């Protein structure tokens, strides 16, 4: 297979052990038959009731790919960045620990080449072209094929359509929305809760306040008519001619008359200031 043919192949994203098709995870492919037509059941002996199979996935939902796969013995230490494959087995099944299958899983965008396929053959002289031999385990030989792959395109997440968009129709135009200022005024502070007494006083002040908005002082004599006591009416009438005579004798002075009458030259203050300056100069 050429490089251009490899590009269209999806990479392997996960590898695992499973007991049968019932325990095989979703989106995984179970290898039940080897390439030379034998059962791919990795059993350790014929007395065992259940064995285990190898399965792999090419689902891109996780965003990870298998960049490498190795087969290690129990004496080999696991390499940095590698991990043992998962096990989806029944309670009676077990995987051999003498040889372990390890994979290196990396993000899909961090590499250009990855494991594209996995195959199993019996322990014979059969060779698979363009596949790499990983080694033998329990009488089976593991093979893998590596190469460039096509990165999966990102899928847009479905968005829920709101009820308002569902109601939109070309036949029934919707009423225009009210205009809103781009720079609205700051919100007003919450009103302060007044006590019952203060609220009653404020209500009374509002009622008594005149319509023109001016301030007036309310006293106890508001609304009471002004009149003289009868015993003072005779005295007031008797004094009226005398008051009229005094009012007639009042002379209205002009501005010039007032300045002439109350003219003051401040000569005394001026002479005192001169004497003070003379004494200060002599003392120096």
Rosetta constraint file for C-alpha pairs under 8 A:
AtomPair CA 1 CA 5 HARMONIC 6.10 0.50
AtomPair CA 1 CA 6 HARMONIC 6.93 0.50
AtomPair CA 1 CA 130 HARMONIC 7.78 0.50
AtomPair CA 2 CA 6 HARMONIC 6.45 0.50
AtomPair CA 3 CA 7 HARMONIC 6.48 0.50
AtomPair CA 3 CA 147 HARMONIC 7.57 0.50
AtomPair CA 3 CA 148 HARMONIC 7.20 0.50
AtomPair CA 4 CA 8 HARMONIC 7.30 0.50
AtomPair CA 5 CA 9 HARMONIC 7.24 0.50
AtomPair CA 6 CA 147 HARMONIC 6.22 0.50
AtomPair CA 6 CA 148 HARMONIC 5.89 0.50
AtomPair CA 6 CA 149 HARMONIC 6.09 0.50
AtomPair CA 7 CA 147 HARMONIC 7.87 0.50
AtomPair CA 7 CA 148 HARMONIC 5.45 0.50
AtomPair CA 7 CA 149 HARMONIC 4.31 0.50
AtomPair CA 7 CA 150 HARMONIC 5.16 0.50
AtomPair CA 8 CA 149 HARMONIC 6.30 0.50
AtomPair CA 8 CA 150 HARMONIC 5.75 0.50
AtomPair CA 9 CA 116 HARMONIC 6.86 0.50
AtomPair CA 9 CA 149 HARMONIC 5.82 0.50
AtomPair CA 9 CA 150 HARMONIC 6.78 0.50
AtomPair CA 10 CA 58 HARMONIC 6.58 0.50
AtomPair CA 10 CA 116 HARMONIC 6.50 0.50
AtomPair CA 10 CA 149 HARMONIC 6.09 0.50
AtomPair CA 10 CA 150 HARMONIC 6.58 0.50
AtomPair CA 11 CA 58 HARMONIC 6.07 0.50
AtomPair CA 11 CA 65 HARMONIC 6.49 0.50
AtomPair CA 11 CA 66 HARMONIC 7.33 0.50
AtomPair CA 11 CA 114 HARMONIC 6.14 0.50
AtomPair CA 11 CA 115 HARMONIC 5.77 0.50
AtomPair CA 11 CA 116 HARMONIC 4.40 0.50
AtomPair CA 11 CA 117 HARMONIC 7.29 0.50
AtomPair CA 11 CA 149 HARMONIC 6.29 0.50
AtomPair CA 12 CA 56 HARMONIC 6.87 0.50
AtomPair CA 12 CA 57 HARMONIC 5.88 0.50
AtomPair CA 12 CA 58 HARMONIC 4.72 0.50
AtomPair CA 12 CA 59 HARMONIC 7.88 0.50
AtomPair CA 12 CA 65 HARMONIC 6.00 0.50
AtomPair CA 12 CA 66 HARMONIC 5.68 0.50
AtomPair CA 12 CA 114 HARMONIC 7.44 0.50
AtomPair CA 12 CA 115 HARMONIC 5.64 0.50
AtomPair CA 12 CA 116 HARMONIC 5.44 0.50
AtomPair CA 12 CA 117 HARMONIC 6.54 0.50
AtomPair CA 13 CA 56 HARMONIC 7.56 0.50
AtomPair CA 13 CA 57 HARMONIC 5.66 0.50
AtomPair CA 13 CA 58 HARMONIC 5.08 0.50
AtomPair CA 13 CA 59 HARMONIC 6.43 0.50
AtomPair CA 13 CA 60 HARMONIC 6.93 0.50
AtomPair CA 13 CA 64 HARMONIC 5.90 0.50
AtomPair CA 13 CA 65 HARMONIC 4.14 0.50
AtomPair CA 13 CA 66 HARMONIC 5.15 0.50
AtomPair CA 13 CA 105 HARMONIC 7.55 0.50
AtomPair CA 14 CA 56 HARMONIC 5.56 0.50
AtomPair CA 14 CA 57 HARMONIC 5.14 0.50
AtomPair CA 14 CA 58 HARMONIC 7.02 0.50
AtomPair CA 14 CA 65 HARMONIC 7.12 0.50
AtomPair CA 14 CA 66 HARMONIC 6.45 0.50
AtomPair CA 14 CA 105 HARMONIC 7.86 0.50
AtomPair CA 15 CA 54 HARMONIC 7.50 0.50
AtomPair CA 15 CA 55 HARMONIC 5.90 0.50
AtomPair CA 15 CA 56 HARMONIC 4.28 0.50
AtomPair CA 15 CA 57 HARMONIC 6.49 0.50
AtomPair CA 15 CA 85 HARMONIC 5.94 0.50
AtomPair CA 15 CA 86 HARMONIC 7.16 0.50
AtomPair CA 15 CA 103 HARMONIC 7.76 0.50
AtomPair CA 16 CA 54 HARMONIC 6.13 0.50
AtomPair CA 16 CA 55 HARMONIC 5.44 0.50
AtomPair CA 16 CA 56 HARMONIC 6.18 0.50
AtomPair CA 16 CA 85 HARMONIC 5.17 0.50
AtomPair CA 16 CA 86 HARMONIC 4.76 0.50
AtomPair CA 16 CA 87 HARMONIC 5.66 0.50
AtomPair CA 16 CA 88 HARMONIC 7.17 0.50
AtomPair CA 17 CA 52 HARMONIC 6.34 0.50
AtomPair CA 17 CA 53 HARMONIC 5.67 0.50
AtomPair CA 17 CA 54 HARMONIC 4.87 0.50
AtomPair CA 17 CA 55 HARMONIC 6.10 0.50
AtomPair CA 17 CA 85 HARMONIC 7.27 0.50
AtomPair CA 17 CA 86 HARMONIC 6.33 0.50
AtomPair CA 17 CA 87 HARMONIC 4.68 0.50
AtomPair CA 17 CA 88 HARMONIC 5.84 0.50
AtomPair CA 17 CA 89 HARMONIC 7.11 0.50
AtomPair CA 18 CA 23 HARMONIC 6.05 0.50
AtomPair CA 18 CA 24 HARMONIC 5.52 0.50
AtomPair CA 18 CA 52 HARMONIC 5.38 0.50
AtomPair CA 18 CA 53 HARMONIC 5.31 0.50
AtomPair CA 18 CA 54 HARMONIC 6.39 0.50
AtomPair CA 18 CA 55 HARMONIC 6.90 0.50
AtomPair CA 18 CA 87 HARMONIC 6.07 0.50
AtomPair CA 18 CA 88 HARMONIC 4.58 0.50
AtomPair CA 18 CA 89 HARMONIC 5.02 0.50
AtomPair CA 19 CA 23 HARMONIC 6.12 0.50
AtomPair CA 19 CA 24 HARMONIC 7.27 0.50
AtomPair CA 19 CA 50 HARMONIC 7.02 0.50
AtomPair CA 19 CA 51 HARMONIC 6.01 0.50
AtomPair CA 19 CA 52 HARMONIC 4.26 0.50
AtomPair CA 19 CA 53 HARMONIC 5.93 0.50
AtomPair CA 19 CA 88 HARMONIC 6.81 0.50
AtomPair CA 19 CA 89 HARMONIC 4.85 0.50
AtomPair CA 19 CA 90 HARMONIC 6.12 0.50
AtomPair CA 19 CA 93 HARMONIC 6.86 0.50
AtomPair CA 20 CA 24 HARMONIC 6.18 0.50
AtomPair CA 20 CA 52 HARMONIC 6.89 0.50
AtomPair CA 20 CA 53 HARMONIC 6.88 0.50
AtomPair CA 20 CA 89 HARMONIC 7.99 0.50
AtomPair CA 21 CA 30 HARMONIC 7.12 0.50
AtomPair CA 23 CA 88 HARMONIC 6.11 0.50
AtomPair CA 23 CA 89 HARMONIC 6.51 0.50
AtomPair CA 23 CA 90 HARMONIC 7.40 0.50
AtomPair CA 24 CA 28 HARMONIC 6.72 0.50
AtomPair CA 24 CA 30 HARMONIC 7.10 0.50
AtomPair CA 24 CA 55 HARMONIC 7.54 0.50
AtomPair CA 24 CA 88 HARMONIC 6.72 0.50
AtomPair CA 25 CA 88 HARMONIC 7.58 0.50
AtomPair CA 27 CA 57 HARMONIC 5.97 0.50
AtomPair CA 27 CA 58 HARMONIC 7.52 0.50
AtomPair CA 27 CA 59 HARMONIC 6.46 0.50
AtomPair CA 28 CA 55 HARMONIC 6.12 0.50
AtomPair CA 28 CA 56 HARMONIC 5.24 0.50
AtomPair CA 28 CA 57 HARMONIC 4.36 0.50
AtomPair CA 28 CA 58 HARMONIC 7.43 0.50
AtomPair CA 29 CA 55 HARMONIC 5.28 0.50
AtomPair CA 29 CA 56 HARMONIC 5.37 0.50
AtomPair CA 29 CA 57 HARMONIC 6.06 0.50
AtomPair CA 30 CA 53 HARMONIC 6.88 0.50
AtomPair CA 30 CA 54 HARMONIC 6.16 0.50
AtomPair CA 30 CA 55 HARMONIC 4.24 0.50
AtomPair CA 30 CA 56 HARMONIC 6.78 0.50
AtomPair CA 31 CA 40 HARMONIC 6.65 0.50
AtomPair CA 31 CA 53 HARMONIC 6.49 0.50
AtomPair CA 31 CA 54 HARMONIC 5.67 0.50
AtomPair CA 31 CA 55 HARMONIC 5.69 0.50
AtomPair CA 31 CA 119 HARMONIC 7.77 0.50
AtomPair CA 31 CA 120 HARMONIC 7.75 0.50
AtomPair CA 32 CA 39 HARMONIC 5.99 0.50
AtomPair CA 32 CA 40 HARMONIC 4.95 0.50
AtomPair CA 32 CA 41 HARMONIC 6.82 0.50
AtomPair CA 32 CA 53 HARMONIC 6.64 0.50
AtomPair CA 32 CA 54 HARMONIC 7.83 0.50
AtomPair CA 33 CA 37 HARMONIC 5.96 0.50
AtomPair CA 33 CA 38 HARMONIC 5.61 0.50
AtomPair CA 33 CA 39 HARMONIC 4.74 0.50
AtomPair CA 33 CA 40 HARMONIC 4.94 0.50
AtomPair CA 33 CA 120 HARMONIC 7.91 0.50
AtomPair CA 34 CA 38 HARMONIC 5.26 0.50
AtomPair CA 34 CA 39 HARMONIC 6.18 0.50
AtomPair CA 34 CA 40 HARMONIC 5.45 0.50
AtomPair CA 34 CA 119 HARMONIC 7.23 0.50
AtomPair CA 34 CA 120 HARMONIC 5.07 0.50
AtomPair CA 34 CA 121 HARMONIC 4.88 0.50
AtomPair CA 34 CA 122 HARMONIC 6.83 0.50
AtomPair CA 35 CA 119 HARMONIC 7.08 0.50
AtomPair CA 35 CA 120 HARMONIC 6.25 0.50
AtomPair CA 35 CA 121 HARMONIC 5.32 0.50
AtomPair CA 36 CA 121 HARMONIC 6.14 0.50
AtomPair CA 36 CA 122 HARMONIC 7.03 0.50
AtomPair CA 36 CA 126 HARMONIC 7.99 0.50
AtomPair CA 38 CA 121 HARMONIC 7.95 0.50
AtomPair CA 38 CA 122 HARMONIC 7.21 0.50
AtomPair CA 40 CA 53 HARMONIC 6.46 0.50
AtomPair CA 40 CA 54 HARMONIC 7.98 0.50
AtomPair CA 40 CA 120 HARMONIC 7.23 0.50
AtomPair CA 40 CA 121 HARMONIC 7.99 0.50
AtomPair CA 40 CA 140 HARMONIC 7.88 0.50
AtomPair CA 41 CA 51 HARMONIC 5.87 0.50
AtomPair CA 41 CA 52 HARMONIC 5.68 0.50
AtomPair CA 41 CA 53 HARMONIC 5.37 0.50
AtomPair CA 42 CA 51 HARMONIC 5.73 0.50
AtomPair CA 42 CA 52 HARMONIC 5.32 0.50
AtomPair CA 42 CA 53 HARMONIC 6.04 0.50
AtomPair CA 42 CA 138 HARMONIC 6.41 0.50
AtomPair CA 42 CA 140 HARMONIC 7.77 0.50
AtomPair CA 43 CA 48 HARMONIC 7.10 0.50
AtomPair CA 43 CA 50 HARMONIC 7.42 0.50
AtomPair CA 43 CA 51 HARMONIC 4.66 0.50
AtomPair CA 43 CA 52 HARMONIC 6.67 0.50
AtomPair CA 43 CA 138 HARMONIC 7.31 0.50
AtomPair CA 44 CA 48 HARMONIC 7.45 0.50
AtomPair CA 44 CA 51 HARMONIC 7.76 0.50
AtomPair CA 44 CA 96 HARMONIC 7.84 0.50
AtomPair CA 44 CA 138 HARMONIC 6.60 0.50
AtomPair CA 50 CA 92 HARMONIC 7.02 0.50
AtomPair CA 50 CA 93 HARMONIC 5.86 0.50
AtomPair CA 51 CA 93 HARMONIC 5.86 0.50
AtomPair CA 51 CA 94 HARMONIC 7.43 0.50
AtomPair CA 52 CA 89 HARMONIC 7.24 0.50
AtomPair CA 52 CA 93 HARMONIC 6.92 0.50
AtomPair CA 52 CA 94 HARMONIC 7.56 0.50
AtomPair CA 52 CA 95 HARMONIC 7.20 0.50
AtomPair CA 56 CA 118 HARMONIC 7.92 0.50
AtomPair CA 60 CA 64 HARMONIC 7.00 0.50
AtomPair CA 60 CA 65 HARMONIC 8.00 0.50
AtomPair CA 60 CA 152 HARMONIC 7.11 0.50
AtomPair CA 63 CA 107 HARMONIC 6.00 0.50
AtomPair CA 63 CA 108 HARMONIC 5.64 0.50
AtomPair CA 64 CA 105 HARMONIC 6.35 0.50
AtomPair CA 64 CA 106 HARMONIC 5.47 0.50
AtomPair CA 64 CA 107 HARMONIC 4.37 0.50
AtomPair CA 64 CA 108 HARMONIC 4.90 0.50
AtomPair CA 65 CA 105 HARMONIC 5.55 0.50
AtomPair CA 65 CA 106 HARMONIC 5.63 0.50
AtomPair CA 65 CA 107 HARMONIC 6.18 0.50
AtomPair CA 65 CA 108 HARMONIC 5.43 0.50
AtomPair CA 65 CA 114 HARMONIC 6.84 0.50
AtomPair CA 65 CA 115 HARMONIC 7.91 0.50
AtomPair CA 66 CA 103 HARMONIC 6.52 0.50
AtomPair CA 66 CA 104 HARMONIC 5.67 0.50
AtomPair CA 66 CA 105 HARMONIC 4.55 0.50
AtomPair CA 66 CA 106 HARMONIC 6.51 0.50
AtomPair CA 66 CA 114 HARMONIC 5.91 0.50
AtomPair CA 66 CA 115 HARMONIC 5.79 0.50
AtomPair CA 67 CA 103 HARMONIC 7.64 0.50
AtomPair CA 67 CA 104 HARMONIC 5.72 0.50
AtomPair CA 67 CA 105 HARMONIC 6.04 0.50
AtomPair CA 67 CA 106 HARMONIC 6.64 0.50
AtomPair CA 67 CA 111 HARMONIC 7.53 0.50
AtomPair CA 67 CA 113 HARMONIC 6.76 0.50
AtomPair CA 67 CA 114 HARMONIC 4.11 0.50
AtomPair CA 67 CA 115 HARMONIC 5.61 0.50
AtomPair CA 68 CA 103 HARMONIC 5.74 0.50
AtomPair CA 68 CA 104 HARMONIC 5.26 0.50
AtomPair CA 68 CA 105 HARMONIC 7.60 0.50
AtomPair CA 68 CA 114 HARMONIC 6.58 0.50
AtomPair CA 68 CA 115 HARMONIC 6.14 0.50
AtomPair CA 69 CA 101 HARMONIC 7.31 0.50
AtomPair CA 69 CA 102 HARMONIC 5.77 0.50
AtomPair CA 69 CA 103 HARMONIC 4.35 0.50
AtomPair CA 69 CA 104 HARMONIC 6.40 0.50
AtomPair CA 69 CA 115 HARMONIC 7.60 0.50
AtomPair CA 69 CA 134 HARMONIC 7.94 0.50
AtomPair CA 69 CA 144 HARMONIC 7.80 0.50
AtomPair CA 70 CA 101 HARMONIC 6.03 0.50
AtomPair CA 70 CA 102 HARMONIC 5.36 0.50
AtomPair CA 70 CA 103 HARMONIC 6.39 0.50
AtomPair CA 70 CA 134 HARMONIC 6.15 0.50
AtomPair CA 71 CA 99 HARMONIC 6.70 0.50
AtomPair CA 71 CA 100 HARMONIC 5.80 0.50
AtomPair CA 71 CA 101 HARMONIC 4.65 0.50
AtomPair CA 71 CA 102 HARMONIC 6.19 0.50
AtomPair CA 71 CA 134 HARMONIC 6.02 0.50
AtomPair CA 71 CA 135 HARMONIC 6.49 0.50
AtomPair CA 72 CA 76 HARMONIC 5.91 0.50
AtomPair CA 72 CA 77 HARMONIC 7.86 0.50
AtomPair CA 72 CA 78 HARMONIC 7.61 0.50
AtomPair CA 72 CA 99 HARMONIC 5.48 0.50
AtomPair CA 72 CA 100 HARMONIC 5.27 0.50
AtomPair CA 72 CA 101 HARMONIC 6.36 0.50
AtomPair CA 72 CA 102 HARMONIC 7.26 0.50
AtomPair CA 73 CA 98 HARMONIC 5.61 0.50
AtomPair CA 73 CA 99 HARMONIC 4.21 0.50
AtomPair CA 73 CA 100 HARMONIC 6.21 0.50
AtomPair CA 74 CA 97 HARMONIC 6.56 0.50
AtomPair CA 74 CA 98 HARMONIC 4.86 0.50
AtomPair CA 74 CA 99 HARMONIC 5.72 0.50
AtomPair CA 74 CA 100 HARMONIC 7.24 0.50
AtomPair CA 78 CA 82 HARMONIC 6.69 0.50
AtomPair CA 78 CA 83 HARMONIC 7.34 0.50
AtomPair CA 78 CA 102 HARMONIC 7.86 0.50
AtomPair CA 81 CA 104 HARMONIC 6.04 0.50
AtomPair CA 81 CA 105 HARMONIC 7.86 0.50
AtomPair CA 82 CA 102 HARMONIC 6.16 0.50
AtomPair CA 82 CA 103 HARMONIC 5.40 0.50
AtomPair CA 82 CA 104 HARMONIC 4.50 0.50
AtomPair CA 82 CA 105 HARMONIC 7.30 0.50
AtomPair CA 83 CA 102 HARMONIC 5.29 0.50
AtomPair CA 83 CA 103 HARMONIC 5.65 0.50
AtomPair CA 83 CA 104 HARMONIC 6.51 0.50
AtomPair CA 84 CA 100 HARMONIC 6.96 0.50
AtomPair CA 84 CA 101 HARMONIC 6.05 0.50
AtomPair CA 84 CA 102 HARMONIC 4.43 0.50
AtomPair CA 84 CA 103 HARMONIC 6.48 0.50
AtomPair CA 85 CA 101 HARMONIC 6.37 0.50
AtomPair CA 85 CA 102 HARMONIC 5.81 0.50
AtomPair CA 85 CA 103 HARMONIC 6.59 0.50
AtomPair CA 89 CA 93 HARMONIC 5.98 0.50
AtomPair CA 89 CA 94 HARMONIC 7.24 0.50
AtomPair CA 96 CA 100 HARMONIC 7.47 0.50
AtomPair CA 99 CA 137 HARMONIC 6.67 0.50
AtomPair CA 106 CA 110 HARMONIC 6.92 0.50
AtomPair CA 106 CA 111 HARMONIC 7.75 0.50
AtomPair CA 107 CA 111 HARMONIC 7.61 0.50
AtomPair CA 108 CA 151 HARMONIC 6.97 0.50
AtomPair CA 109 CA 151 HARMONIC 7.32 0.50
AtomPair CA 112 CA 148 HARMONIC 5.62 0.50
AtomPair CA 112 CA 149 HARMONIC 6.76 0.50
AtomPair CA 113 CA 146 HARMONIC 6.70 0.50
AtomPair CA 113 CA 147 HARMONIC 4.97 0.50
AtomPair CA 113 CA 148 HARMONIC 4.18 0.50
AtomPair CA 113 CA 149 HARMONIC 6.20 0.50
AtomPair CA 114 CA 146 HARMONIC 5.46 0.50
AtomPair CA 114 CA 147 HARMONIC 5.81 0.50
AtomPair CA 114 CA 148 HARMONIC 6.48 0.50
AtomPair CA 114 CA 149 HARMONIC 7.08 0.50
AtomPair CA 115 CA 144 HARMONIC 6.74 0.50
AtomPair CA 115 CA 145 HARMONIC 5.77 0.50
AtomPair CA 115 CA 146 HARMONIC 4.40 0.50
AtomPair CA 115 CA 147 HARMONIC 6.70 0.50
AtomPair CA 116 CA 144 HARMONIC 7.48 0.50
AtomPair CA 116 CA 145 HARMONIC 5.56 0.50
AtomPair CA 116 CA 146 HARMONIC 5.37 0.50
AtomPair CA 116 CA 147 HARMONIC 6.57 0.50
AtomPair CA 116 CA 149 HARMONIC 7.69 0.50
AtomPair CA 117 CA 144 HARMONIC 5.64 0.50
AtomPair CA 117 CA 145 HARMONIC 5.26 0.50
AtomPair CA 117 CA 146 HARMONIC 7.33 0.50
AtomPair CA 118 CA 142 HARMONIC 7.54 0.50
AtomPair CA 118 CA 143 HARMONIC 5.75 0.50
AtomPair CA 118 CA 144 HARMONIC 4.47 0.50
AtomPair CA 118 CA 145 HARMONIC 6.60 0.50
AtomPair CA 119 CA 142 HARMONIC 6.32 0.50
AtomPair CA 119 CA 143 HARMONIC 5.12 0.50
AtomPair CA 119 CA 144 HARMONIC 6.27 0.50
AtomPair CA 120 CA 140 HARMONIC 6.67 0.50
AtomPair CA 120 CA 141 HARMONIC 5.76 0.50
AtomPair CA 120 CA 142 HARMONIC 5.04 0.50
AtomPair CA 120 CA 143 HARMONIC 6.08 0.50
AtomPair CA 121 CA 126 HARMONIC 7.58 0.50
AtomPair CA 121 CA 140 HARMONIC 5.75 0.50
AtomPair CA 121 CA 141 HARMONIC 5.20 0.50
AtomPair CA 121 CA 142 HARMONIC 6.82 0.50
AtomPair CA 121 CA 143 HARMONIC 7.94 0.50
AtomPair CA 122 CA 139 HARMONIC 6.36 0.50
AtomPair CA 122 CA 140 HARMONIC 4.56 0.50
AtomPair CA 122 CA 141 HARMONIC 5.86 0.50
AtomPair CA 123 CA 136 HARMONIC 7.15 0.50
AtomPair CA 123 CA 139 HARMONIC 5.39 0.50
AtomPair CA 123 CA 140 HARMONIC 5.13 0.50
AtomPair CA 123 CA 141 HARMONIC 5.73 0.50
AtomPair CA 128 CA 143 HARMONIC 7.89 0.50
AtomPair CA 130 CA 145 HARMONIC 6.60 0.50
AtomPair CA 131 CA 143 HARMONIC 5.96 0.50
AtomPair CA 131 CA 144 HARMONIC 5.37 0.50
AtomPair CA 131 CA 145 HARMONIC 4.63 0.50
AtomPair CA 131 CA 146 HARMONIC 7.66 0.50
AtomPair CA 132 CA 143 HARMONIC 5.44 0.50
AtomPair CA 132 CA 144 HARMONIC 5.29 0.50
AtomPair CA 132 CA 145 HARMONIC 6.02 0.50
AtomPair CA 133 CA 141 HARMONIC 7.33 0.50
AtomPair CA 133 CA 142 HARMONIC 6.04 0.50
AtomPair CA 133 CA 143 HARMONIC 4.62 0.50
AtomPair CA 133 CA 144 HARMONIC 6.73 0.50
AtomPair CA 134 CA 141 HARMONIC 7.32 0.50
AtomPair CA 134 CA 142 HARMONIC 5.26 0.50
AtomPair CA 134 CA 143 HARMONIC 5.58 0.50
AtomPair CA 134 CA 144 HARMONIC 7.19 0.50
AtomPair CA 135 CA 141 HARMONIC 5.64 0.50
AtomPair CA 135 CA 142 HARMONIC 5.70 0.50
AtomPair CA 135 CA 143 HARMONIC 7.73 0.50
AtomPair CA 136 CA 140 HARMONIC 5.31 0.50
AtomPair CA 136 CA 141 HARMONIC 4.19 0.50
AtomPair CA 136 CA 142 HARMONIC 6.12 0.50
AtomPair CA 137 CA 141 HARMONIC 6.36 0.50
AtomPair CA 137 CA 142 HARMONIC 7.64 0.50
AtomPair CA 161 CA 165 HARMONIC 6.48 0.50
AtomPair CA 161 CA 166 HARMONIC 6.93 0.50
AtomPair CA 162 CA 166 HARMONIC 6.53 0.50
AtomPair CA 163 CA 167 HARMONIC 6.40 0.50
AtomPair CA 164 CA 168 HARMONIC 6.64 0.50
AtomPair CA 168 CA 172 HARMONIC 7.70 0.50
AtomPair CA 168 CA 173 HARMONIC 7.74 0.50
AtomPair CA 168 CA 174 HARMONIC 7.48 0.50
AtomPair CA 169 CA 173 HARMONIC 6.66 0.50
AtomPair CA 180 CA 184 HARMONIC 7.94 0.50
AtomPair CA 194 CA 198 HARMONIC 6.22 0.50
AtomPair CA 194 CA 199 HARMONIC 5.94 0.50
AtomPair CA 195 CA 199 HARMONIC 6.01 0.50
AtomPair CA 196 CA 200 HARMONIC 6.21 0.50
AtomPair CA 197 CA 201 HARMONIC 6.34 0.50
AtomPair CA 198 CA 202 HARMONIC 6.09 0.50
AtomPair CA 199 CA 203 HARMONIC 6.17 0.50
AtomPair CA 200 CA 204 HARMONIC 6.22 0.50
AtomPair CA 201 CA 205 HARMONIC 6.17 0.50
AtomPair CA 202 CA 206 HARMONIC 6.21 0.50
AtomPair CA 203 CA 207 HARMONIC 6.40 0.50
AtomPair CA 204 CA 208 HARMONIC 6.23 0.50
AtomPair CA 205 CA 209 HARMONIC 5.87 0.50
AtomPair CA 209 CA 213 HARMONIC 6.80 0.50
AtomPair CA 209 CA 214 HARMONIC 7.59 0.50
AtomPair CA 209 CA 215 HARMONIC 7.16 0.50
AtomPair CA 209 CA 216 HARMONIC 7.61 0.50
AtomPair CA 210 CA 214 HARMONIC 6.48 0.50
AtomPair CA 210 CA 215 HARMONIC 7.64 0.50
AtomPair CA 210 CA 216 HARMONIC 7.96 0.50
AtomPair CA 218 CA 222 HARMONIC 6.78 0.50
AtomPair CA 228 CA 232 HARMONIC 6.57 0.50
AtomPair CA 228 CA 233 HARMONIC 6.65 0.50
AtomPair CA 229 CA 233 HARMONIC 6.77 0.50
AtomPair CA 230 CA 234 HARMONIC 7.75 0.50
AtomPair CA 231 CA 235 HARMONIC 7.78 0.50
AtomPair CA 232 CA 236 HARMONIC 6.17 0.50
AtomPair CA 233 CA 237 HARMONIC 6.20 0.50
AtomPair CA 234 CA 238 HARMONIC 6.25 0.50
AtomPair CA 235 CA 239 HARMONIC 6.31 0.50
AtomPair CA 236 CA 240 HARMONIC 6.33 0.50
AtomPair CA 239 CA 243 HARMONIC 6.20 0.50
AtomPair CA 240 CA 244 HARMONIC 6.22 0.50
AtomPair CA 241 CA 245 HARMONIC 6.33 0.50
AtomPair CA 242 CA 246 HARMONIC 6.46 0.50
AtomPair CA 243 CA 247 HARMONIC 6.18 0.50
AtomPair CA 244 CA 248 HARMONIC 6.25 0.50
AtomPair CA 245 CA 249 HARMONIC 6.50 0.50
AtomPair CA 246 CA 250 HARMONIC 6.70 0.50
AtomPair CA 253 CA 257 HARMONIC 5.83 0.50
AtomPair CA 253 CA 258 HARMONIC 6.58 0.50
AtomPair CA 254 CA 258 HARMONIC 6.38 0.50
AtomPair CA 255 CA 259 HARMONIC 6.31 0.50
AtomPair CA 256 CA 260 HARMONIC 6.12 0.50
AtomPair CA 257 CA 261 HARMONIC 6.06 0.50
AtomPair CA 258 CA 262 HARMONIC 6.06 0.50
AtomPair CA 259 CA 263 HARMONIC 5.43 0.50
AtomPair CA 266 CA 270 HARMONIC 6.26 0.50
AtomPair CA 267 CA 271 HARMONIC 6.19 0.50
AtomPair CA 268 CA 272 HARMONIC 6.24 0.50
AtomPair CA 269 CA 273 HARMONIC 6.18 0.50
AtomPair CA 270 CA 274 HARMONIC 6.38 0.50
AtomPair CA 271 CA 275 HARMONIC 6.32 0.50
AtomPair CA 272 CA 276 HARMONIC 6.30 0.50
AtomPair CA 273 CA 277 HARMONIC 6.41 0.50
AtomPair CA 274 CA 278 HARMONIC 6.33 0.50
AtomPair CA 275 CA 279 HARMONIC 6.33 0.50
AtomPair CA 276 CA 280 HARMONIC 6.35 0.50
AtomPair CA 277 CA 281 HARMONIC 6.26 0.50
AtomPair CA 278 CA 282 HARMONIC 6.29 0.50
AtomPair CA 279 CA 283 HARMONIC 6.25 0.50
AtomPair CA 280 CA 284 HARMONIC 6.52 0.50
